[in-house]
Amino acid sequence: FYIGPRDVARLDKCSARGTVLALWQKRHLLLRADDGRLIGVDLASDETPPRYGTRIAVAGYPTTDLFRMNLTRSHVRVDERGTLAEDAPDLLNLSGLSFTMGRGPHFLSRDLGVLVRVRGIVRTLPFPEKGDFQLIADCDGVKLPIDFSANPTAADGIALGATVEATGRFVPDLSSWAPADVFPRVEGVTLVVCGADGIRVVARPPWWTPLRLLAVIALLLVVLLGFYVRTLFLKHLGRVKLGERTQLAVELHDS
């Protein structure tokens, strides 16, 4: 049955059982409940996150972003570790999906939690030493964040400008509903990598990159500047020698 957002705000602590579809930033889960619903879960600060594919029971305080039910300050209990039986995802063209990243992201609920595979060129690299496990890929003109925080080694060896294929699930960055909101506010969309092999390098970055082009241009300018300075020096040296010879000739003539 339908529960409105105001009714959700009045609910007490709730529980659910299901399978972990995605995990990111160590405290956010996407859960497929036993009844097929998708539930967003924010773990309590002292809770250990479960692994991808694990069947869990979760209890937390309900909120909603109008796309789904969410449970915050949640505690989990692992029931069992399983393997998700899903077909291999097809390669998608992001420009044909139901969300856009132009003036503001638009997202349809049918895209939420779907296992997808996308291809793009790496535009920014993460900084794992600073706790940053997210890279940005240019996928069909869409700058798509790819989060691999649940699998820190998934992006090992990836260089800037490389073409990669990433397999994971779309997770929108949604604000919780407030009484003054008419529509949910979508801040962005992230692809959460599911497994340790969720990011695959398709092509290495081309050698002729803009940075290397600038380096070659700078080197050529330095060489040209060196030739110019050498020419000026030789001209000056010639004038000095000519002056010395002239002075010597004058002194010999006078004597």
C-alpha positions as CSV (number, residue, x, y, z in Angstrom):
1,F,0.0,0.0,0.0
2,Y,1.0,3.6,-0.5
3,I,2.6,5.6,2.3
4,G,3.0,9.3,1.8
5,P,6.2,11.2,2.8
6,R,4.4,12.8,5.8
7,D,3.4,9.3,7.0
8,V,7.0,8.1,6.6
9,A,8.2,10.9,8.8
10,R,5.9,9.7,11.6
11,L,7.0,6.1,11.5
12,D,9.1,4.6,14.3
13,K,12.1,2.4,13.7
14,C,11.6,-0.1,10.9
15,S,13.4,-3.2,9.7
16,A,13.9,-5.0,6.4
17,R,15.6,-8.1,4.9
18,G,17.3,-8.2,1.6
19,T,20.5,-8.4,-0.5
20,V,23.2,-5.7,-0.7
21,L,23.3,-4.4,-4.3
22,A,25.8,-1.6,-3.8
23,L,28.1,-0.2,-1.1
24,W,29.9,3.1,-1.2
25,Q,31.7,5.5,1.2
26,K,31.7,2.7,3.8
27,R,28.3,3.7,5.2
28,H,25.8,3.8,2.3
29,L,24.0,0.8,1.0
30,L,21.5,0.0,-1.6
31,L,19.4,-3.0,-0.5
32,R,17.0,-5.1,-2.6
33,A,14.4,-6.2,-0.1
34,D,12.7,-9.6,-0.3
35,D,9.6,-8.0,-1.7
36,G,11.6,-6.4,-4.6
37,R,11.7,-2.9,-3.3
38,L,14.9,-0.9,-3.3
39,I,15.9,0.6,0.0
40,G,18.6,3.1,0.7
41,V,20.5,2.4,4.0
42,D,22.8,4.8,5.9
43,L,24.7,2.9,8.6
44,A,25.3,4.0,12.1
45,S,28.8,5.4,12.7
46,D,29.9,2.4,14.7
47,E,28.5,-0.2,12.3
48,T,30.7,-2.5,10.1
49,P,29.6,-2.4,6.5
50,P,28.6,-5.7,4.9
51,R,30.0,-6.9,1.6
52,Y,28.4,-6.8,-1.8
53,G,26.0,-9.7,-2.4
54,T,25.5,-10.4,1.3
55,R,22.0,-11.1,2.6
56,I,21.3,-8.9,5.6
57,A,18.7,-7.8,8.1
58,V,18.7,-4.1,8.7
59,A,16.9,-1.9,11.2
60,G,16.8,1.9,11.2
61,Y,14.8,5.1,11.2
62,P,12.8,5.7,8.0
63,T,13.0,8.7,5.7
64,T,12.2,9.1,2.0
65,D,13.4,11.1,-1.0
66,L,10.3,10.3,-3.0
67,F,12.2,7.8,-5.0
68,R,12.6,5.2,-2.4
69,M,12.3,4.4,1.3
70,N,15.6,5.0,3.3
71,L,16.7,3.8,6.7
72,T,19.1,6.0,8.6
73,R,21.3,5.3,11.6
74,S,20.9,1.7,10.8
75,H,22.3,-1.5,12.3
76,V,22.7,-4.7,10.3
77,R,23.0,-8.4,10.9
78,V,24.5,-10.6,8.2
79,D,22.3,-13.6,7.4
80,E,24.4,-15.2,4.7
81,R,26.8,-14.5,1.9
82,G,25.5,-15.3,-1.5
83,T,26.0,-14.7,-5.2
84,L,23.6,-12.5,-7.2
85,A,22.3,-14.3,-10.2
86,E,22.2,-11.6,-12.8
87,D,22.8,-11.5,-16.5
88,A,25.9,-9.7,-17.8
89,P,25.0,-6.1,-18.4
90,D,25.1,-4.6,-21.9
91,L,27.3,-1.7,-22.8
92,L,25.2,1.5,-22.5
93,N,25.2,4.8,-24.2
94,L,24.7,7.3,-21.4
95,S,23.3,9.9,-23.8
96,G,20.3,7.6,-24.3
97,L,19.5,7.1,-20.6
98,S,16.7,8.8,-18.7
99,F,19.0,11.2,-16.7
100,T,20.9,14.2,-18.0
101,M,23.6,16.2,-16.3
102,G,23.0,19.5,-17.9
103,R,21.3,22.4,-16.0
104,G,20.2,19.8,-13.4
105,P,20.2,16.1,-13.2
106,H,16.9,14.3,-14.0
107,F,16.6,10.7,-12.9
108,L,13.9,8.1,-13.3
109,S,13.3,5.5,-10.7
110,R,13.6,2.7,-13.3
111,D,17.3,3.4,-13.6
112,L,18.0,3.1,-9.8
113,G,19.9,0.0,-8.8
114,V,20.1,-1.5,-12.4
115,L,23.4,-3.3,-13.1
116,V,25.0,-1.5,-16.1
117,R,28.2,-1.3,-18.0
118,V,29.5,2.0,-19.3
119,R,32.6,3.1,-21.3
120,G,34.4,6.4,-20.9
121,I,37.7,8.3,-20.8
122,V,39.2,9.0,-17.4
123,R,39.3,12.7,-16.8
124,T,40.3,12.9,-13.1
125,L,42.1,10.5,-10.9
126,P,41.3,9.6,-7.3
127,F,43.6,10.2,-4.3
128,P,43.2,7.0,-2.2
129,E,45.8,8.2,0.3
130,K,43.4,11.0,1.1
131,G,40.3,8.8,1.3
132,D,39.2,9.7,-2.2
133,F,38.0,6.6,-4.1
134,Q,36.1,8.2,-7.0
135,L,37.2,9.1,-10.5
136,I,35.4,11.0,-13.2
137,A,35.0,9.5,-16.7
138,D,33.7,11.2,-19.8
139,C,31.0,8.7,-21.0
140,D,29.3,9.8,-24.2
141,G,29.7,13.5,-23.2
142,V,28.4,12.9,-19.7
143,K,30.9,13.5,-16.8
144,L,30.1,10.5,-14.7
145,P,31.5,9.9,-11.2
146,I,32.6,6.3,-10.6
147,D,32.9,5.2,-7.0
148,F,35.0,2.2,-6.1
149,S,35.3,2.9,-2.3
150,A,34.0,-0.6,-1.5
151,N,36.8,-2.1,-3.8
152,P,39.9,0.1,-3.3
153,T,42.0,-1.9,-5.7
154,A,39.6,-1.7,-8.6
155,A,41.3,1.4,-10.1
156,D,44.9,0.3,-9.6
157,G,47.1,1.1,-12.6
158,I,44.6,3.4,-14.3
159,A,46.1,6.5,-15.9
160,L,44.6,9.8,-16.9
161,G,43.2,9.6,-20.4
162,A,42.7,5.9,-20.4
163,T,39.5,4.4,-21.8
164,V,37.8,2.2,-19.2
165,E,34.7,0.0,-18.9
166,A,33.0,0.1,-15.5
167,T,30.3,-2.2,-14.3
168,G,28.1,-1.2,-11.4
169,R,24.8,0.4,-10.4
170,F,23.5,4.0,-10.7
171,V,22.9,5.6,-7.4
172,P,21.5,9.2,-7.4
173,D,22.6,11.7,-4.8
174,L,19.2,12.6,-3.4
175,S,18.2,14.9,-0.5
176,S,15.7,13.6,2.0
177,W,12.1,15.0,1.5
178,A,11.1,18.1,3.4
179,P,7.6,19.5,3.8
180,A,8.5,22.5,1.6
181,D,9.7,20.3,-1.3
182,V,7.5,19.6,-4.2
183,F,9.9,17.4,-6.1
184,P,12.9,15.5,-5.0
185,R,16.2,17.3,-5.4
186,V,18.7,15.3,-7.5
187,E,22.3,16.6,-6.9
188,G,24.0,14.1,-9.1
189,V,24.3,10.4,-10.2
190,T,27.2,8.1,-9.4
191,L,28.1,4.7,-10.7
192,V,29.0,2.5,-7.8
193,V,31.4,-0.3,-8.8
194,C,30.2,-3.7,-7.5
195,G,33.3,-6.0,-7.6
196,A,37.1,-5.8,-7.5
197,D,37.2,-6.3,-11.3
198,G,34.4,-3.7,-11.9
199,I,36.8,-1.3,-13.7
200,R,38.6,-2.6,-16.8
201,V,41.1,-0.7,-18.9
202,V,40.1,-0.9,-22.6
203,A,42.8,1.3,-24.0
204,R,45.8,3.0,-22.6
205,P,46.0,6.8,-22.9
206,P,47.5,8.1,-26.1
207,W,51.1,9.2,-25.9
208,W,50.3,12.6,-27.5
209,T,48.6,14.2,-24.6
210,P,48.0,18.0,-24.2
211,L,50.6,18.0,-21.4
212,R,53.2,16.4,-23.5
213,L,52.4,18.7,-26.4
214,L,53.0,21.7,-24.1
215,A,56.3,20.1,-23.0
216,V,57.4,19.7,-26.6
217,I,56.4,23.3,-27.5
218,A,58.3,24.6,-24.4
219,L,61.4,22.6,-25.4
220,L,61.3,24.0,-28.9
221,L,61.0,27.5,-27.6
222,V,64.0,26.9,-25.3
223,V,66.0,25.6,-28.3
224,L,65.0,28.6,-30.5
225,L,65.9,31.0,-27.6
226,G,69.2,29.3,-27.3
227,F,69.9,29.8,-31.0
228,Y,68.9,33.4,-30.8
229,V,71.1,34.1,-27.8
230,R,74.0,32.3,-29.6
231,T,73.5,34.4,-32.7
232,L,73.5,37.6,-30.6
233,F,76.7,36.5,-28.8
234,L,78.5,35.7,-32.1
235,K,77.5,39.1,-33.6
236,H,78.7,40.8,-30.5
237,L,82.0,38.8,-30.5
238,G,82.5,39.7,-34.2
239,R,82.0,43.4,-33.4
240,V,84.5,43.2,-30.6
241,K,87.1,41.5,-32.7
242,L,86.6,43.9,-35.6
243,G,87.0,46.8,-33.1
244,E,90.3,45.3,-31.8
245,R,91.6,44.8,-35.3
246,T,90.7,48.3,-36.3
247,Q,92.4,49.7,-33.2
248,L,95.6,47.7,-33.9
249,A,95.6,48.8,-37.6
250,V,95.4,52.5,-36.5
251,E,98.2,52.1,-34.0
252,L,100.5,50.4,-36.6
253,H,99.7,53.1,-39.1
254,D,100.5,55.9,-36.7
255,S,103.7,54.3,-35.7
